[in-house]
Amino acid sequence: MGTRNLILVYHAGKYKIAQYSQWDGYPSGAGVKVLKFLADPANLPKLIANLDKLYESTQTDIDGFNAAAEKLGEDAQIIMETDEIVNRQGPYQTLEDIRAVREGAYMPPKFACPPLSRDIGADILQYLAEAQEPVPIQLAVEFVADTVFCEWAYVVDADEGSFEVYSSSERYSWLDSGRFAQFETRPSLLAKWGLDNLPNEAVFLHEIERTKMEYLDQEEEEGEEKGGKMEVGEKEDEEDG
C-alpha cells in the first residue's frame, strides 16, 4: 500500500541512513520490519560496522542506476511474454520464480540498485548490514518535515540506544515532536523504546494503538465540552427571545 515513510539511523552524531520509502509505512508494515531487525542482537552491530561503506550518490550514480533499471525492466517484460512463463516451463515452474520476474518487470529499481530505490523500504537495514561493497545512498532527512506526504518515520538512534516511532498525522499534533522539534512542520513522537528493552510485535502495535486511543478520548472530551457550551448559548438565545 502506498504509505510514504522514512527509515533513519543516527550514529556518531549524524543521520547515516535516511531512506525514503513509497510503500507500507504503517507500524504493522515498516515498523514491524524495523523491530524484527533490531530484535536480532547480531544485526545492529553489523549495520554499524558497515556504515563506513555508505556514500552519498552522485548524479552519475543515479543516471547509471536509472539506465540499469530501465534495461532490467525491459528484459523482464520480454520474459513475461515467453511461452516458458505462460506455460510455467523451464526456469519458471514455481509461483516464486514467476513472481521474481514480475517484480523485475514492474519494480526494476528495487533490483537494479536497492538502496536508491523507493521500493526497498525497511529492508534497507538488512541489506546494508549484509553489504560487502561500498553502497550509494540518498539521505532524505528533511522529508520528515513534509507532514503532508511523510506519514510515518522510524528512527534507530545507535548513540542513545533507542527506537522511536513518529507520525505526521495532525490528530497527534498535541504530542511532543522529539528530535524533530527544530522543523517548522514536524511529526509527533508516538512511542519510544530502549534498544535493550524492545517490545514484542504485539506490544509494539498495542502501544502505538493505545496512543491513538488517547487521542480519540481527548477528541471526544473536547467535543463534549464544545457541545455543552453550545447548549448554554442556545438556552441564552431562547431567554433573549
C-alpha positions as CSV (number, residue, x, y, z in Angstrom):
1,M,0.0,0.0,0.0
2,G,1.3,3.5,-0.8
3,T,2.1,4.9,2.6
4,R,5.2,7.1,2.4
5,N,7.7,6.7,5.2
6,L,11.3,7.3,6.3
7,I,13.7,4.9,7.9
8,L,16.5,6.7,9.8
9,V,19.6,5.5,11.6
10,Y,21.5,8.0,13.8
11,H,25.1,7.2,14.7
12,A,28.1,9.3,15.9
13,G,26.1,12.5,16.0
14,K,24.7,12.2,12.4
15,Y,22.0,10.6,10.4
16,K,23.8,7.9,8.4
17,I,20.7,6.5,6.9
18,A,17.5,8.4,5.9
19,Q,15.8,6.1,3.5
20,Y,12.7,7.3,1.7
21,S,10.1,4.5,1.0
22,Q,6.9,4.6,-1.0
23,W,5.1,1.7,0.4
24,D,3.6,0.0,3.5
25,G,4.8,2.6,6.0
26,Y,2.3,1.7,8.8
27,P,3.6,0.3,12.1
28,S,2.2,-3.1,11.1
29,G,4.4,-3.0,7.9
30,A,7.6,-1.0,8.0
31,G,7.5,-0.6,11.8
32,V,7.4,-4.3,12.4
33,K,10.2,-4.9,9.9
34,V,12.5,-2.5,11.8
35,L,11.5,-4.0,15.1
36,K,12.3,-7.5,13.9
37,F,15.7,-6.3,12.5
38,L,16.6,-4.8,15.9
39,A,15.3,-7.9,17.8
40,D,18.2,-9.9,16.4
41,P,21.2,-8.8,18.5
42,A,23.6,-9.5,15.7
43,N,22.0,-7.2,13.2
44,L,22.7,-3.7,14.6
45,P,26.4,-4.2,15.2
46,K,26.8,-5.5,11.7
47,L,24.9,-2.5,10.3
48,I,27.0,0.0,12.4
49,A,30.2,-1.7,11.2
50,N,29.1,-1.2,7.6
51,L,28.2,2.5,7.9
52,D,31.7,3.4,6.6
53,K,30.8,1.7,3.3
54,L,28.0,4.2,2.7
55,Y,28.5,7.2,0.4
56,E,26.1,9.8,-0.9
57,S,25.2,9.0,-4.5
58,T,26.3,11.4,-7.3
59,Q,24.3,12.2,-10.4
60,T,26.5,9.7,-12.3
61,D,25.4,7.0,-9.9
62,I,21.8,8.0,-10.3
63,D,22.0,8.1,-14.1
64,G,23.6,4.6,-14.1
65,F,21.0,3.3,-11.7
66,N,18.1,4.6,-13.9
67,A,19.7,3.1,-17.1
68,A,20.2,-0.3,-15.4
69,A,16.6,-0.2,-14.0
70,E,15.2,0.6,-17.4
71,K,17.2,-2.3,-19.1
72,L,16.2,-4.7,-16.3
73,G,12.5,-3.8,-16.7
74,E,12.6,-4.2,-20.5
75,D,14.2,-7.6,-20.2
76,A,11.7,-8.7,-17.6
77,Q,8.8,-7.6,-19.8
78,I,10.1,-9.7,-22.7
79,I,10.4,-12.7,-20.4
80,M,6.9,-12.2,-19.2
81,E,5.6,-12.8,-22.7
82,T,7.5,-16.0,-23.4
83,D,5.9,-19.4,-23.5
84,E,8.1,-20.6,-20.6
85,I,6.4,-18.1,-18.3
86,V,2.9,-18.6,-19.8
87,N,3.2,-22.4,-19.5
88,R,5.4,-22.4,-16.4
89,Q,8.2,-24.3,-18.0
90,G,12.0,-24.2,-17.8
91,P,13.3,-22.0,-15.0
92,Y,9.8,-20.6,-14.3
93,Q,7.9,-23.5,-12.9
94,T,7.0,-22.1,-9.5
95,L,5.0,-19.1,-8.4
96,E,8.1,-17.8,-6.7
97,D,10.1,-17.9,-9.9
98,I,7.3,-16.1,-11.8
99,R,6.8,-13.5,-9.0
100,A,10.5,-12.6,-9.2
101,V,10.2,-11.9,-13.0
102,R,7.1,-9.9,-12.4
103,E,8.8,-7.8,-9.7
104,G,11.6,-7.2,-12.2
105,A,9.2,-6.1,-14.8
106,Y,7.1,-3.8,-12.5
107,M,9.6,-2.8,-9.8
108,P,13.0,-2.8,-11.6
109,P,14.7,-0.1,-9.5
110,K,14.4,-2.5,-6.5
111,F,16.8,-4.9,-8.2
112,A,19.0,-2.5,-10.2
113,C,20.2,-0.7,-7.1
114,P,18.1,-1.4,-4.0
115,P,19.4,1.4,-1.7
116,L,18.5,4.0,-4.3
117,S,15.0,2.6,-4.8
118,R,11.9,3.8,-3.2
119,D,10.7,0.2,-3.1
120,I,13.2,-1.3,-0.6
121,G,11.7,0.3,2.5
122,A,12.7,-1.0,5.9
123,D,14.6,-3.9,4.2
124,I,17.4,-1.3,3.7
125,L,18.6,-2.2,7.2
126,Q,19.2,-5.8,6.5
127,Y,20.6,-5.0,3.0
128,L,23.2,-2.6,4.4
129,A,24.1,-4.9,7.3
130,E,25.0,-7.6,4.8
131,A,26.7,-5.3,2.3
132,Q,30.2,-6.4,1.1
133,E,31.0,-3.4,-1.2
134,P,30.6,0.4,-1.0
135,V,26.9,1.4,-1.2
136,P,25.4,4.6,-2.7
137,I,22.6,6.1,-0.7
138,Q,20.4,9.2,-0.7
139,L,19.8,11.0,2.6
140,A,16.3,12.3,2.8
141,V,16.3,13.6,6.4
142,E,14.2,16.7,5.6
143,F,11.4,14.6,4.2
144,V,10.4,14.0,7.8
145,A,9.2,17.6,7.9
146,D,6.9,17.1,4.9
147,T,3.9,16.2,7.1
148,V,1.6,16.0,4.1
149,F,3.5,13.2,2.4
150,C,5.7,11.6,5.0
151,E,3.1,9.7,7.0
152,W,5.4,7.6,9.3
153,A,9.1,7.8,10.4
154,Y,11.1,5.2,12.3
155,V,14.4,6.2,14.0
156,V,17.1,3.9,15.3
157,D,19.4,6.0,17.5
158,A,22.5,4.0,18.0
159,D,24.1,6.7,20.1
160,E,21.3,6.9,22.6
161,G,20.2,3.3,22.2
162,S,16.6,3.9,21.3
163,F,13.9,3.1,18.7
164,E,11.3,5.8,18.0
165,V,8.1,5.9,16.0
166,Y,6.7,9.1,14.6
167,S,3.5,10.0,12.8
168,S,2.8,13.2,10.8
169,S,-1.0,13.0,11.3
170,E,-2.4,16.2,12.6
171,R,-4.5,14.3,15.1
172,Y,-1.4,13.7,17.1
173,S,-0.1,17.3,17.0
174,W,-0.6,17.6,20.7
175,L,2.2,15.1,21.3
176,D,5.9,16.0,21.6
177,S,7.9,16.2,18.4
178,G,11.0,14.7,20.0
179,R,14.2,15.1,18.0
180,F,12.4,16.9,15.1
181,A,11.2,19.9,17.1
182,Q,13.6,22.2,15.1
183,F,11.4,21.8,12.0
184,E,8.7,24.3,11.3
185,T,6.3,21.4,10.4
186,R,7.1,18.3,12.2
187,P,5.8,14.8,13.1
188,S,4.8,13.6,16.5
189,L,6.5,11.1,18.7
190,L,4.1,8.2,19.3
191,A,6.3,5.7,21.0
192,K,9.9,5.1,22.1
193,W,11.8,2.1,23.5
194,G,15.3,1.4,24.6
195,L,17.2,-1.0,22.3
196,D,17.9,-3.1,25.3
197,N,14.2,-3.3,26.2
198,L,12.4,-3.7,22.9
199,P,8.8,-5.0,22.9
200,N,7.5,-8.0,21.0
201,E,5.4,-7.3,17.9
202,A,2.1,-7.5,19.8
203,V,3.1,-5.0,22.4
204,F,4.7,-2.7,19.8
205,L,1.5,-2.4,17.9
206,H,-0.6,-2.2,21.1
207,E,1.4,0.7,22.5
208,I,1.0,2.7,19.3
209,E,-2.7,1.9,19.1
210,R,-3.0,3.0,22.8
211,T,-1.6,6.4,21.8
212,K,-4.2,6.6,19.1
213,M,-7.0,5.8,21.6
214,E,-5.7,8.5,23.9
215,Y,-6.2,10.9,21.0
216,L,-9.7,9.7,20.4
217,D,-10.6,10.1,24.1
218,Q,-9.2,13.6,24.1
219,E,-11.1,14.5,20.9
220,E,-14.3,13.1,22.5
221,E,-13.8,15.2,25.6
222,E,-13.2,18.3,23.6
223,G,-16.4,17.6,21.6
224,E,-18.4,17.2,24.7
225,E,-17.1,20.5,26.1
226,K,-18.0,22.3,22.8
227,G,-21.4,20.6,22.8
228,G,-22.0,21.8,26.4
229,K,-21.1,25.3,25.5
230,M,-23.4,25.3,22.6
231,E,-26.3,24.2,24.7
232,V,-25.7,27.1,27.1
233,G,-25.6,29.5,24.2
234,E,-28.8,28.1,22.8
235,K,-30.6,28.5,26.1
236,E,-29.5,32.1,26.4
237,D,-30.8,32.7,22.9
238,E,-34.1,31.3,23.9
239,E,-34.2,33.6,27.0
240,D,-33.3,36.6,24.9
241,G,-36.2,35.8,22.6
